[in-house]
Structure formats: C-alpha cells, structure tokens
Amino acid sequence: MQDVLAVTTVIVAGMMVGVEFAVAVFLNPILDRLPDNGGLAARSDGARLLGRVMPFWYIGSVALGTVWAVLAWGEEGAPLVAAGAGMLVLSVVMSILLLVPINSRVATWSHAGVPEDWKEQMGRWDRFHYVRVAVIVLGFALFAVALVHA
C-alpha cells in the first residue's frame, strides 16, 4: 500500500511540475511573442482555467506527500518525503500570497479592458512563478529520491 502511495505521489507531483514548468518556460514566452498582444486573451483564459484546476492539484500533491511522510515515518526516506511535502506547502503559501492575487485580476481581463500596467503585472507573476516552479521541482526531486530509498 505504501509503495502505491509513494508512486502515486511522485506521478501526481511530477505531472504538476511538468505543467507548471511548461507554462513558465514555453507557453507564456510563446504567448508573449504574439503580435498585437495576441497572447493576452490566452493568458486570461489560462488564468481562469488553471485557476480552477491547479488548487486541487497542489493541495492533492501536498496531501499525498503528507500521508506518505506519516506512513513512512521512521524509515530511511521519510525525512526526504517530509521535506518534499514541506516544499509543496511552501508553494501553496507562495501561490496564495503572491500569485493568486495577480491571477485573479488577469482572469477578468480582455482586450477591451486591461490596466495600463498589465505587462508589468504579467512580468511580476512570471517572476514569482519561476520561483514557485523551482520550489516544486525541489519537492518533486525529494519525493523521487525518497522513492528510490523506499
């Protein structure tokens, strides 16, 4: 049972990392290069869609990591699992405090109505997102190493 939980945690967290990495490194830079701010509508739509889905994914990953850490407590890889879950908790806190406020505004934007500083807000969101991606990559890596030691 614990092995299934460990593998499931690594898969769920790894897929989340893949999505967030792709958004940071590929998707948003491509959208930003579209002419006439063509990526604005896509970013706004993405903020709405991912804003509904990602909270469940983040919380689910934290829950899986926490349960794994509790069940594995006292075993060799347990501190790694706990540290990985801690990294994911940090990413949730970062999301709530730094990214969600910007994302909530972006979700309401359209070409007809955007604030004058919308590019600066997008840049700020991107910078926070890069840090969050680094945090969740570290959490995922800790889970993966713990899985190897299980």
N, C-alpha and C positions, 0 to 999 in steps of 0.2 A: 504493500500500500504506500509506504513512504517513498519507494522508488518511483511509483507512478506520479505521486505528488511532485517529486523533485523534477522529473522530466517535464511534466505539465507546466510547472513554474518557469523552467528555462525556456520552453517553447512560447508560452504566453508573453513573458517579458522580452524574449528575443524578437518576436514579431512586433511588439510595441516599439522597441528600439529601431527596428528596420523602418517602420512607418515614419517615426519622428526624424530619423537620420535622412531619409529620402526627402522629407519636407524641407529640412534645413539645407541640405547640400545640393539637391537637384530641383525640386519642384518650385520653391519660392524664387531662387535665382532665375529660373527659366521664365516664370511669370513676370518678374520684374523687368526682363528684357523685351517684353512685348511692346510694340509701338503704341503710342497714344494711351498709355496707362491701361492697356488691354488686360493686364493681369489683376487689376483692381477688383473686377467682378468675381474672378475666380478666387481671389483671396477672401473676399467677403463670403462667398458661398462655402468655401472651405472652413472658414471660421464658424459658420452655422453648423455644418455637418460634423466636423471633427469636435466642435464644442459640445455636441450632444453625445458623441461616442467615446471620446478619449477619457472622460472622467471615470466611466465604468472600467475601462481597460487599465487605467492607472491604479484605481482602488482594488480591482481584481488582482493585479500583479502584487500589490502590497499585501493583500490578504493571503494569497498563495504563499508568498515568501515568509510571512509571519507564521502561518501554520506549519510550514516546513521547518522553520527555525525552532519552534516549540517542540515538534515531534522529534527533531534530531538533537535536541539539547543534550550535551554531554558526549556527543560523538565528535569525531575528528573535524568534520567540515562545518559544524554548527556555527562557530563564530563567523565564518565566511558568509553563511546564509543570513545570519542576523545583520551583518554589515551590509549585505546586498539589499535586504529589506529596508534597512535604515536609509540607504541611498534613495530608494524609491519613495520613502516617506518624505525625504528632503525634496525630491522632485515634485511631489504633490503640494507641499508647502510653497515652493517656488511658484508653481502654477497658480495657486490661489492668490498669492500676494502680488506677483509680478505680471504674469501672462494673461490670466483671465480678465482682469480689468480692461486691458487693451483689446483682447479678443472680443469681448462683449461689445465694445464700440465698433470694431471692424465689421462685425456681423450685421450691423444696421446700415452700413454704407452702401451707396450706389453711385454710379457716375453722376447722377443729378445732384447728389448731396454728400460731399465729403469735406472734412475740415481742411483748412489751409495747410496744417502741419501733418497731413496724413502720411506723407513719405517718412517724416521723422518718427512718427508713431510706429510705422512698419519696421523701420530700422531698429528702434528700441526693442520691439517684440522679437525681431530676428536675433539680436544680441543676447537677450535673455534666453531665447530658445536654444542657441548654441551651447550655453552653459548648462541648461537642463538636459540637452542631449548628452553632454559629457558625463553628467551625473548618472543618467540612466544606463549609459554604456558601462560605467564603472559597476553599477548594481548588477547588470546582466553578467559582466565578466566574473564578479564574485560568485554569482549563482553557478556559472559554468564551471569554475574551478572547484566549488564545493561539490558539484555533481560528480566530478572526476574522483574526488576523495571519498565519495559515499560508498 
